[in-house]
């Protein structure tokens, strides 16, 4: 199979109805074909962004977006080991995401995680009701760049601050950007707890992560970034 | 009506013995595929009619109900803690609905309120439960609650909710929450005493995101009373449950009380578009009444685009859901209206007018609200919008759906373009005299002007 064909197949399995196993098979075929890894990641990212655009336009709904996000994750899991050191920069970065303690709402967090995956980030989703220390340990273990905290209730907001407090206490605040979001989370609140970023919706959260990664500024940033 | 032990144990047992399902599969396959199949089976695809935000088609509402019933049977409820599905047969769901009360009361003495199943365009007055659990600062809890209770149009009390407890940050799922359950009861009682509303029924416990608030405040000495109040069981979307909710259910059983079962479905979320969200809401409502033995409650749609339900598609879905439930069950269905604009804005009142009118004519027994400014900001709730929403709700009882649809079409253009960028408005201290509990001249003038406008549009406010 010629290289352009295999890249087209990769785009198709992400864009169209297919199983994650099919995506993994095609990603392996991409590797075997000897295609440039950057081209493969570019093709996959292009496809997943098209899915994101469809969601933002209201042409598809959350389940289709989440399935596409899962396919992108699996695709990247196959491609990632083949990225050479000289290719660094082809990934958006790694994000640890979860809904904080005492809060089991997941729809917003799932949407944000998927939009981040759509933008090419590697996602470690810790789920819901995640204690502050677990965020920090997971981010450290995963070598994450960003910790993303979701909260839908005012009574779970204090845990967003606690994650930042724990990072400071463990002298790890300069290792991760911390971004916050969710229904009751306002820009004022984000600033008050010293978060590095806040976004109004899922698409903006993904843009925020790109802005932070491209900024070259070591966390914590002086002024909370709001895309 | 006390909860039935056999049904309670059946739910708990099935939460530990039902089929295993991962949440990702539930959200991305089970829910969307089952709902899509039901929409196709009952020819409901693309039936949303934004030009007529209040449905007039009884047969359509009935088809939605049948689709929702099929989905409830097919899907069941996913217990997030055990990742097992609590399934019910069609007969069990029907028995669950049959055993739900068509009428019940909350409150005591002169504050006793009758909740009764309402038909479409029913003149029987609906019940106004206020406010939704919007966070307020501790020192403002009593003044805001007293101000709201001074509004006689308010029938029962739910919120607001605490953000701190004796100055410390309230943390969900922690011992603080256990203490907050009782503290909220104490603060409510003080506000009730000041407003002269002793005996008013309460929804327990507004400040209880997990079960700890209910364990700390309900059925204990000096707390919420099982014989007068009702316990809120808010279940995660779509059609999920958890130990937290089941703990609340068990506490209600232990105390001999009654339950409110609530949830929502996002337009654009797991269920799909407005039609899918409507089917999901109906299915979820049937499951809430079956699994939680609810006396009141329902699932209602939200629009993910602006996190509210006062736009055309959400209003249409809301009308279909409540009409379907009204025509096909005898339950006392409750909705939440989620406004997006804040206090001291005209938009907040326009949103309230359309939504409350819709619920009144579409057969809702009760409504909880307002959810001013989407509940996003601390202290952004005032008595005046609570009065306005309640006045509209009661005034529209008995109105025809055709007339309500015509009025909605006149009012919606006044705000719908701003749904994604609604004005924040002003906080309680910014638009109220906190001592006298009176609105500022500006907020009062806005209220008076909008009241005049909606009367001219056809809402029979006094």
Interface residues (C-beta under 8 A of the other chain):
Chain A: X58 X61 X62 X63 X66 X67 X70 X101 X102 X103 X104 X105 X106 X107 X110 X129 X153 X154 X155 X156 X158 X159 X183 X184 X186
Chain B: X23 X24 X27 X28 X29 X31 X32 X80 X135 X161 X163 X169 X170 X171 X172 X173 X174 X177 X207 X209 X210 X236 X237 X242 X244 X266 X268 X269 X270 X271 X272 X273 X276 X304 X305 X307 X374 X375 X376 X377 X378
